[in-house]
């Protein structure tokens, strides 16, 4: 099984996912899912460690998620800083209107 990778699901996978589900108060949805292009000649997939879900029920709400792959030797503080940077970049893109043309959102 390739999804989720050990970096986002833990190793062994069953124990890692049990640990994560007990601590995360939300469903990850598409976060950390394979994302890419597949054709008859091959393909390329990556783990999406940034994602956003636009919810249009009862007004608009955007859920932004970011993460870092934790591996042996990871420094928790450095990983947390990486996640914060990814979130700031994503939120900045969403809040300055660059996506308005694609999403139909109003500023």
PyMOL commands that set and color helices and strands:
alter all, ss='L'
color gray80, all
select helices_A, chain A and resi 6-9+13-23+76-95+100-103
alter helices_A, ss='H'
color red, helices_A
select strands_A, chain A and resi 34-39+42-47+50-55+61-66
alter strands_A, ss='S'
color yellow, strands_A
deselect
rebuild
show_as cartoon
